[in-house]
Amino acid sequence: MDVTVPCICPPLEDVRRHPDGDTIGLVDTLDFFRATAIRKSLAFINSDDPEARAVEVLARLSLAYVMFGIERWTVVDAKGKAVPVSHAAIRSSLLANDTAASIVVEAADELYQQAVLLPLMAGASTSSPPMPTGASTSPQTGSSKKRRTRSSPSSTSTSQTDGIGTMSSSLVGDFNS
């Protein structure tokens, strides 16, 4: 997917800047490495404030979408030479320009959020702690409660086997309740 942003190239010496803006190419689908890197980056968020943590998670996701989603662009340096896409170049060229970064983040969020968030939510739903419930949802029966009784302990027995000796089925001894 191509996204057009206002030109983020530095001032050029004798080369005309991109009057129609720069084109940022996002991968259409995140591969395993990229999606996993984005998901794992969330594990390093350390906040004791749940509200701040939620905001930081969303910001970290947006940043990761941009860092791992950009595969090509039309950005050039001050001499007009193409700037290779790298995390350092993304930080210094795109993320330094709030307007351009916001445009790319919005497109990347829409493009990648399902691929990244659905597996996270699926994992969270199976590992969530049980939530307290109100009244019982079990059907009520009219029968009275029966008191469970303990079954009597099994009896011990011994048997003679050829050449082995006496064997007892109770290794623990007597159990009296």
KAVEN-V900249 format. One line per field, one symbol per residue. ss: DSSP state (@ for helix, = for strand, . for the rest). phi: phi as a letter, one per 20 degrees, with the letter a starting at -180 (. if undefined). psi: psi as a letter, one per 40 degrees, with the letter a starting at -180 (. if undefined). A space follows every 50 residues. Layout:
ss=???
phi=???
psi=???
//
This chain:
ss=.====................=====.....@@@@@@@@@@@@@.....@ @@@@@@@@@@@@@@@@@@@====..=.....=....@@@@@@@@...@@@ @@@@@@@@@@@@@@@@@@@@@@@@@@@....................... .......====...====.........
phi=.dcdcggdffgefddffefeneddeeffcffgffffgffffffefcbedg fffffffffffgffgffeefdbadfcefdnegeffbffffffeeffdgff ffffffffgffdgffefgfffffffedfffefdfffdffedefffeefde fffffeccbedfmdoecdedeeofcdd
psi=hhhhiiheiihicehhigdeiihhhiidhhidddddddddddeehhhehd dddddddddddddddddedheiiehiaeeehhhihiddddddddeehddd dddddddddddedddddddddddddeeiiiiiibiieiihieiihihhih iiiiiiiiihihedahhhehedaihh.
//
